[in-house]
Amino acid sequence: MPSTDATAEAGPAPARQDSAGPRADATDPRPSPFGRFTVEDDDPDGEDTLDLQLPDDFLALRAGATADLLGRLATWGPVATPVGSFQLVPLRVDQDLPLVHRWMNDPAVADFWGLAGPRKRTEDHLRAQLHGDGRCTPCLGVLDGIPMSYWEIYRADLDPLARHYPARPHDTGIHLLFGEAADRGRGRGSALLRAVADLILDRRPTCARVVAEPDLRNTPSVAAFLSAGFRFAAEVDLPDKRAALMIRDRVLRDVL
């Protein structure tokens, strides 16, 4: 799954920081996305044993189970925002492909998503999200009844992204693009990002953080996340880009 985004609104780039990586040793106070590791010293043969406890969601994925990893997103419903009534509607490829394909070929979008070109390229990407193991739900963002954006809500702790930052269980990630130029640069980006992050935290009580990793070159997108209550946590080197790790913490949601 590409970790990408498109222009939302103008703003300054974040200051550079050193990137951080996940740790899975017993001395790290932060939970590992792959479970808790403990060493037992009461082995009758005098040898230490490793008690590996993996999260149920990870075990379900390994077993091929079709668990609902995102809390029945289709039932989340609309929310009121400063820019109108907004709803995430799970994507239907047969109906929505022409619209998303057109958006992907907008130069402002293509520069960061890399899916411009024939319809088959966009279709392959969308079907991969829809028919995966449940870690990602692709959606249309519908504002006052009009589809105007594309979103991917995904389990960041079960995603390859977790290899590049100190992930915590149930971290939930966001990718997005605004399809029409008229919807960019008007404050809608930060308003809808805040609304979606709040929606995730409200509908997924086990999720303590919403994360995103916009391209560092995309300063308008980074600025929109900052305005939406996300904090800039680190710079991370991903396979296809250098990204700004943005985090919205549940415990800070009322003060940022």
N, C-alpha and C positions, 0 to 999 in steps of 0.2 A: 504494500500500500504506500503510495507516495505521500510524503508529509509536506504538503504544499498549501499555498494560500494566494489570494489575489488582493489587489489594492482596495483599501477600505476608505481611508481618509489621511490627509497629510499630517506630518508630525516629525519631530526630531528622532534621530537614531539613538539607541541606548548606548551608554558607556560600555567599554569592553571590560569583561571579567574573565578569569580563568574558568574553564569548563570543569564540571564535576562528574565523576563516574560512580556507578553503583558498587556497593560492597556487600559481600555475603558472609563476613566473618562474625564470630559470636560476640565480638567487642563492639560492633557497630550498633548504636542505639536505634538506628532507623530500620524499619521493617524491610526485608528483602522482597521483591516481587515473586521470588521463587521459594518462599517459605522460610522457616526458622531452622537454623542449624544448631544443635546442641551436642556436647560430648558427655557421655556417661562414663563414670570412672568406677562403677561397681561390678564390672565384668568378672565372673568367677575365675577366669584364667589370667586376670591381671592385665588385660588388654583393653584399651579404650575402644568404644564403639560410637559410631556416628548416627544420631537419631535425626533423620531428615524428614521434616514435616512440610509437605507441599500443600498450597491452597487448593480447596475443592475445585475452583474454576479451572486451575491449571490441569488437575487430574482429569477433569471432564473433557478438556480439549485433547489431551493425550489419548483418551479412550474413544474419541470420536463422538462423544455425546453431544446432543444438540441442545445445550442449555441456553436459556435466555440470559445472556451476559450483560444486557443493557437495561434491564428492568422494563420490558414491554413498552418500548419507545412509542409504538404506534398509538398507545392509549394516553399519551401525555397531554394532548389537547392544546388549545390556543392559550396564549398569555397576552395580557395588555402590556404594551410598551409605550414609551414617549412618542414613537413614530407610527403607531397603529397596532392593530391586532395581528399577532404573529404566531405561526404554527409550523412545526417540523412535520412534514408529511413523507413517510417512507416512499422511496423512489419506485416507480414502475417503469421498467426499461421500455416495454412496448409502447407506452404512451409518452414517456418523458425524454427519450433519447434524442429526438430532433432538437429540442430546446437546449439540453445540456451540451450537445455536440456544437451547436452554434456558439454557446458561451465559451467553450473550450478553444474555439478558433478566434476569439477576440484577442488581439495582440497583448493587451494588458493582463489577460488571464494566462495565455499560453506561455508567457515568459517565466511563470512560476510553476505552473502545473505540468507543462511539457506534454500535453495531450492533443495538440493541434494536429490537423491532418484529416484523413478519411474517417467516416463515421464508425467504421469497424474498430478503430483504435479506441475511441471513446466507449463504444459498446463493450469491448473486452474488459476495460477497466471497471465499468459499472457492474457487469456480471460477476467479475471476480469479487467485488465487495458484497454483492447480494447473495452469492452462493458459496461464501466462505464458511467459516466455523462459528459465526455469530459474534466475532469480536468487533465488527464494524457494521453500522447501519447507515447507508447513504440516504439522504433526504433532500427534498426540495424545501426551501424556506419560502413560505407563503405569507405575504404581507397584505392585509386587508383583501384577501381573496385572490391575490395576483402572485404567481410564482416569480421570484426575483433573485433567488440565490440557491446555491448548492452547498450542502453540508455533509460531512462525514463525522459521525459521533462514534468513537471507538474506545476500546479498553486499552489505555496506554500501558498498563502494567502487564498486559499479555501480548503486547506488540513488540516488534524489533526495536522500537524506540527505547524500551526499558533497558537495553544494553548500554545506552548512552547517557543515562542520568540516574540518580538514586531513586528509582521508582518505589511507590508504596502500593499495597493492595488496593484495588478498585480505583486507582487513578483513571480518570476519564479524559480522553483527548478530543480536540476539535480541529477539523480542517474546514475551510470555507472559501467560497468565491462569490462575489457579487456579479451577476450576469450582465447588467446593463450599466453603461457609463453614467447614466443619470442618477443611479442609486449610490454612486461612490462620491466621497468627499463632501457629504452633507450631514455628517454626524450619525448616519444610520448604522455605520459599522460598529461603533462603540456601543450604541443603544441596543442593537440586536445581539452583540457578543455578551453584553452584561445579562440580557434576558435569557439567553440560552444557557450561560453558565449557572444562573440562578435556577433555571428549570432542571438542569442536571442535578444540582445539589438538593433540590426539593424532592425530586422523583427517585433519587438514588441515595438513600440515607447512609449507605455504607461507603459512599465516596466522600473523601475528605478534601480532594483537590481536583480541579479541572486544569488541564495542561494544554499547551499548544507550542508549536515550534516553527513560526514563520521564518522565511528566509531573511537573513540580516540585511540583504539589499533592499528588502521591501519595507522601507521606513514608514510609509503610511499605514501598513498593516500592523507593524509593531506599535505605532502610536495609538492605533485603535484599541489594541489589547490593553495598553496602559490606561487609557481613558475608561476602559470597561472594568477596572478594578483588578487586573492581573498585575503581577510584579515580574520584573525582569530578573531571572534567577541565575542565568549563566549563558555563555556561548557554547554550543555543542557542534561537533563535527559529525554530520550524518553522511551516508554514502553519496548523496546527490547535492549536498549544500552545506554551508555553515549557517546554523540556525540560532535564533534567539529563543531560549527556553523561557516560556511565559507560564506563570502559575497563579491560579486563583484559589486561595485557601478558604475553606469553609469558616475557619475561626476568625478570619479577617474580612468576611464578606460585608459586614455592616460598617466597616471603617475605611474601606478603600473604594 
